Amino acid sequence: MSPIDWMDAQASLEEGGGGAVDASEALEGLNDPQEAAVTRGAGPLLILAGAGSGKTRVITRRIAWLVANGHARPQEILAITFTNKAAKEMRERVESFFPSKGLWISTFHSMCARILRRDIEHLRGWSRDFSIYDTHDKNQLIKNIVKELGYDSQRFRAGMVSGWISDWKSESHAQWEGRETVVADDELGLGIEEEVFRKVRERYLRAMQENNALDFDDLLLKVLELFELHPGVRDAYASRFRFVLVDEYQDTNRVQYLLTRHLASWHKNLTVCGDPDQSIYAWRGADIRNILEFEQDFGEGREVEVIKLEQNYRSTRCILAAAQAVVQNNVSRREKDLWTERETEHRIQVLECGNEEDEANEIAAQIHSLRNQGVAPDEIAIFYRVNFMQRALERGLRLAGVPYQIVGGVEFYQRKEIRDLVSYLQLLVNPRDDVACARVLNVPARGIGLKSVEVLRSWAQERSVSLFRAATSEEARAQVRGRAKVGLAAFAGLFEELEGQADRPALDALEAVVEATDFFDWLAESGDNDVNREENV
């Protein structure tokens, strides 16, 4: 079966029930520019959406309108957002018009992960059960590599080297545009550390393939590689998606731009929505030229329609006037004139403080004043730009007797107990994942220390096998002594007990891991008295 035939079969399988969509409902409550954007038919469309102008509403209504008028079936539409939260909100809005089964609404990274789960085996050395390494996993692997190669881990910190590798990957993607040029190491400004970077990078890339793992950069780059080297696979996706819609287009980087070109290459019905005035991610590779040069890039003999959404529904006239006065000084921008019907008697206040302590004290005084005017505490929020401000703010609020609550902190999936359990699941699915294996070897505690892990790692490297293979090998365990040897036998026995869980639903596999490891008992005995850890699990 050809890739296109296979994708057509998948589309047929995914085409769930989809009751009729009322086109008039998709247009209800829209202003004129919004309606014009929603009802644009085929061809490239650029929606310049000012802040608070209802761009999410426009994109979701456009999806509903396309389906209602027979321009596309749900499974022929791809909508890309920049956060999982935005994707969830967009899907919920679409489902108010029709069941979204078969419709792809996701972030770039989620979309690429989904494509690779199906097609990564076209790239040699990878299998569909690959692990996805987040920043913590990536840094842990780099830290191990720096130590393994005998370099100073304080001088070559994992986070710093990780950044170098990420920059190198982003810059060297040009090789997948059919060019031979690859960024030289000296272009990264590493100076005398070039040799260290090159050796660590090469070992990192090799280790990632040995572990059957991808980092966040790889998710995008591997799909780009897949599309460039296997045009049949690319055409399977491009022919399926009759309409492609991309939100926050001003924040796309070069790789995301190229992926968008590939996915819209068949039908050329690309809708992008964004605002150059809101481009703030150049520091992580966003290229504002993607939106500024949209007409040149995607015109290709077809008329590109540009629609401006300028009515703001979120802010007052005072806020818009101040924002416009600042942003109109930008050199590279598309002219817009935001307006609103909302008025307020309040004006913007700017207070100049000597340092962060003065700022914290002034904020506390302002809060006291607001509360004396009858403003409830839960109607007051403090936003701070950098983390070091948190300590000063907390001190100032405590001294002023102002009760407060910190929102945020450690992200849920970064909590130790959650990372431990996720690593168990990763190892069940992908036994080649050395980072996940090293994390759970001694979780719960089995007396397996760092020295024993190094013995296993050395044994595995000599035989070019995974750390998990070493941990479950009697020959490797024979080189370990004492309590650790018993612990490794218990670890091997645990995974014999969990055999087959990788093919079960995630919830069932997770429950099996929790039960087999006595995870709750271990948390209770850990002695940190943190009941939230059990609640998190």
N, C-alpha and C positions, 0 to 999 in steps of 0.2 A: 504494500500500500504506500503510495507516495505521501510526502508530508502534507500536501494540500488535501488529498483524500482523507487522510487521518484527521486533520483539523475539521473537515466538514462532518466527519462522523462524530467527532467530539461535540461539535455545535449541535448536532441533531440530538445527541444524548442529553445535553445540558438545556435544551429548549423546553423548559418546564411550562406549565400552564400559563399564562400571561393573559388574563382577561383583557377585554377591549379597553383602550385608553381614550378618554374624551379629550379631544384636541382643545376644546374651548376652556377646559379646566386648566390646561397648561398655560394659558394666556391670562388667566384671571388675576387682576390686581397689578399687572405690569405697567410701567410707564412706557412711553413711545420708544425710546432707545432700547430698553430691555426687550420689548416685543420684537423689535427689528432684529436683535441678536438671536432671539429664540427661534424666529421663523426663517432665518437664512437657510437656504437649501444646500445644494452641493457646492464644493469649492472651498478654498482657504478663507478663514475668517479670523480677524484679529479684534478682540474685545479689549479696549483700553478702559479698565474699570478702576475708577478712583476709590479711595478708602470709603468703606461703608456704603457703597453704591449697589449692593445686592448681587455681587458676582456669583456667589454660590447658588443663589436662587435662579439666576439666569442659566447657569450650566445645567442644573437639575431639570428646569423647565424645558430646556432645549432637548435634553435626552428624551423627556416625555413626549415632546412635540414630534421629534423624529420618528418615534415608535408609533404614535397615534396616526401620523400621516403616511405611514408605510414606507418611509425612507430607509428604515433599517429595523431588523429584529433586535431584541435585547442583546443576544449573544454576538451581534455584529457591531457593538459599540464598546469602545475602550475609553474610560475616563481616568485620568491620572491626577492625583493631588499630591501635596507635599507632606502631609502628616496623616497618621492613622486615624486621629480624631476627626480630621476633615473628611477622610474617606468614609468613616462610619456615619457622619452627619449627612453626607451626600447620598449614601445608600438608603438611609432612613427616609429622606425626602423623596427619592425616586420611588420607594415602595409605597408612598401615599398615592401614587398614580397607577403602578402595576407591579406585580411580583418581579423582583430583580434577578431571579435565577438565570444564570448564563451571562449576565451583564458583568463586565470587568470594571470594577471601581477600586482603585488601589493606589498606593504610593509607587514611585519608580522602583524602589527596592523590593517591595512586595511583588510587584508585577514580574520583575526579573527573577526573583526566587521561584515564582510559579513556573515561568518558562524553563528555568534550569532544572527543576524537578522533573520535567518532562523530557528535556532534550540535551542535558549536559553530557550525556554519554557519546554524543557526536564529537566531543573534545576528548582526546585520549587521556587516560589517567584519572578520570573522575567518574563517580557513579552517583545515581540519583539520591542516595541516602546521605549526601554530604552534610557536614555540620556547618553552621553559620557562626563565626566567631565575632563577638562584640568587642568593644574596646578593651575590656578587662581581659578576655581570653587572648586577644592579639598581643597585648602588652606582656602577659605572662609568658607566652611563647617566646617573644623577643628577649625577655629577661633571661630565660633559660639558654637561648642561643648565645647571647653576649657572654654569659658565664662559661658555656661550653667551649667557645672560641678563645677564652682566656683574656678577654678585655675587661677593663675596669667598669663595673656596673654603675658606679657613681658618676663617672665621667660620661658614659654612654647610657644615659637613662632610657628605659624602655619607651616612655612616652615621647621622648625627643626622637628616637630612632624610628618609632612608629609614624611620627609626622613626616620624617624624611621619606619613608617608604611610600606613604600615601601621596605625597607631592610628586614623587618620581612616577608613580602609576598614573596619576592624573595628567602629567605633562607628556608621558611617553605613549599616550593612547593614539597619537598620530599614526603609529604603525598600522592601526586598523582602518585608516582612511586610504589605504593603498599606497602610502608613502614609505620610503625606507628609513626615514629619519627617526632616530630614537634619542631622547634627551640624554646628553652626556652628564656624568656625575658632577663634573665641575660646574655645570650650570645651576646646580642647587646651592652653590655657595658653601660647600662643606670644607673646603680648604684641605688641611693636612689629614682630615679624617675621612677622605674619599675612600681609601683602601678599606678602612674598617666598615664603612657603610656598604661598600660593594660586597664584602664577604658576608656581612650579616644579612644583607638583602637576599643574596643568592641562597644562603642557608634557609632563610625564612620562606622563600618561594618554594624551595624543595620540601621543607617540612610541611607546608600547607597542603601540598599535593599528597605527600605521604600520609597525612592525617585525613585526607579526603575532606578538606575544610576550605571555606571561603570566608574572607572578611567582607565588610560592607562595600569597599571599593570593588572587590572582585565580582560581586553580584551584578553590577552594571557592566563592568569590563568584559566579563565572560559572555554575557549576552551579546555585546557588541562584537566580540571575537566570533561567536557562533554565527551571527548574521553575516559577517564579512566572509568567513571561510565556508559557510554552508548556505548559499543564497536560496536553496530550496526550502530550508527551514524558515528563513526570513520571509519568503513569499507566502508560506503557509499562514503565518500570523498576519502579514500585511493584507492578504486577500480576504481573510476572515473579517478583520475589523474595517467595516465600511466607513465608519466615522470614528475619528480619534479626537479627544478633547483633553487639553492640558491646562490645569489651573496654576496660578502663581508662576507664569512663564518667565517673568523677569528674574526668577531665582534659579533657572536651569543653568547647568554648567555645560561644557563642550560635549561630554559623553552623553548627557541626557538629550542634548540637541540632536546628536547623531542617531540615538535610539529613536527619537521622535520622527526623524526623517525616514528611517527604515520602516517604521510601523505605518506611516502615512504614504508610503511610496506607491502602493497599488491603486487605491481609489483617490488619493490626494484630497480627501475631505478632512482637513485639519482645522480644528478650532482651538485657538490659544487665548487665554484670558490672563491679564496681568496689568501691571502699572510700573513703568520705569522709575517713577518717583518713590516707589516702595522697595527698590532693590537695595538690600542691606547685607547680602551674603557674599560679596566679592571675596572676603577673607577665606571662604571655604570653596572658592572656585566658580561662583555664579558669574556668568558672562552677560552683562546687560545688552551686548550687541545682538543677542538672540532675539530679543523683542524689538529692539530698535530697527533691525534689518529684516524683519519678518517678511515684508513685501518682496524684497529682493530675493530672499532665500526660497520662498514658496510660491512666488508668482508663476514662474515657468510658463508664461504664455496664457495663464488664467488670471482673471480679475480677482484681486484680493480685496475683500470688503473690510473696511475699518469702521468700527462702531465705538463711540465713546459713551461710557456711563458716568455722568457727571453729577447726578443728584445724590447727595449724601443723606442717609437716613439715620445715622448714628450720632453725629456730633452737632453742636450748636454753631451758629454763624461766627461767633467769636473764635472758637477753636479753628474753624476752617480758614478764617482770615489770617490767623497767626501761622498756621501750617503752610498756607499758600505763599506768605511773605518769605518764608525760609526756603521752600523747595524751588521757587521760581529762579533762584540763583544757580541751580544746577546747570551745568553746561550741556550734558547729553540727556535730553528729555523730550517727550511728546507733549505738546501744549494741551492743557485741560483747564477748565474753569469750574471747580467744584462749587456747588451751591446747596443750600438747605432751607427748609421752611421752619426749622427749629430755632427758637430764640431763647435767651436766658439773660437774667440780670447780672449773673456772675461774670467776673473777668479773670483772666489769667494772672497769677501772681508769680513773680520771680524773686526769690530770696537769695542773697549772696552770703555765704558762710565762710569762716576762716579755715575750718578743717572738718573732718567727719564727726568729731565730738560736738562741735558747735551745731552742725547740721542735725544731729540726733536730738540735741536739746531743743532746737527750734521746732522740730517736728512734734516732739512731745508737747510743747507749749501750744502748738496749733491744734493738736488733738484735744487738749483740755478745753480750749476755746470752743471747738465744735461741739463737744459734749455738753458744755454749759448752755449752748444754743438749742439743745434737745436732739442732736444727732446721735443715733444709736451706734454703739461700738462696731456692730457687724456691718455698718454702712461706710466704714473707713478702711482704706487699704493703703499700704506703703509698698511701693515698688522700688527696688534698688538694682542698680546696673551690674555691680560686681560683688562677689561673695564677701570680700573683706569688710564691706559695709554692714553686714549682718551683725557682727559682734558689737560695733559701735552703736547701732540702732537698739539692740537689745539692752545694752547697758544704759542708754539714755532713757528708754521706756521704763526700765525697772526703777531707776533712781527717781523718776517722776511719778511712780506708782500707777503706770498705765498697763493694764492687763493686755496681753497680746497672744497671738497664736502664729507659729511659723507654718506656712503652707509650702510643701515641697519636700526638701531634704532628699534622703536616699531614695532613688526610684525603686519601685516594688521589685522588679526583676533583677535589681542589683543587690538585694538583700542576700546575706550568706545562705540562709536556709533554702531560699528559692533557687539560687544558683546551684546549690548542691543537688537538689532534686532534678533540675533541668539537665545537669551534667549526667546524672544517671540515665535519663531518657535519651540523651544524645549518644551515650555509650551503647545503649541497647540497640539503637538504630545503626550507629556507625562505630564499630569496634576499632577503627583505625584512628579515632580521635584521641591523641595522646594528652591533650590539655584536659579534656573531660575526665580521662582515666586518672591522671595525676591528682585531680581535685577530689575524687571520691574514694581513692584507695584507702584513706584513713577516715572516712566518714560513713557511719559513726566510727569512733576511735577503735582501731584494731592493733595499735602498737606498731604501726608501719611508719617509721620516721624517714627523714630526708635521705639519710645514708642508704637505707634499704631501697628507696626509690631510685637513687643514683646507680646502685648495683643493677637493678632491673633495666634502667635506661641504657646502661652500657651494654648489657647482654642483648637488648633489642637492637641497638645500633650496629653491633657486630654482625648481626644476622639479617639486618634490613627488615625487621618486623616491627609491629606496633608494641607500645608499652602494655596494652591489654593482653596481647599474646604472651608477653613475658610474664605478666602477673598470674596468668592462668596456666603457665607451663611448669611442670614438676622439675624439669631440668634447671630452669631459672630460679625457682624457689629454693632449690638445693644450695644455692650460693648465699642464701640469707640465713641468719642465725637467730635463735631465741624467739622472743615473743612475736617479732615481725613475721617469722616463718609461719607461725600458727595463724596470724592475722591474714596472711596472703592465701592460705588454704581456705580460710573462711570466706574471703573475697571471691575466690574461684567457685566455691560451693554456692555462694549467693547467686552468681550469674547462671549456674546450672539450674537453680531453682526458678530463675526468671526467664529461662529459655522459652522463646515463642511469644514473649510479651511485645516484641517489636512490631508484630503483625496485628496487634489488638488496638482498639481505640485508645487515644491518649489518656483519657480519664481512667480506663481500666488498668493501663500499664502503670500510671502514676500511683494508683491505689495499691497495686501489687508491690511496687518499690517501697512505699511507705510501710506496708505491713511486713515485708520480708526483712527490712532493715530495723524494725522496731523504732522508727524515726521519732515518733512522739515520745517514747520512753527516753530516748537519747536526749531530746530537747529538754525534757523535764529534769534530767540528771545533770545537764550541762552547768547548772549553778549560776546562770546569769539572771534568773528570775524575770525573764522577759516573756510575759504571757503572749505578747503580740506575735512572737515567732510561731507559736502553735496556731494562732488565729490566721497568720499569713499562709501557712500550709493548708 
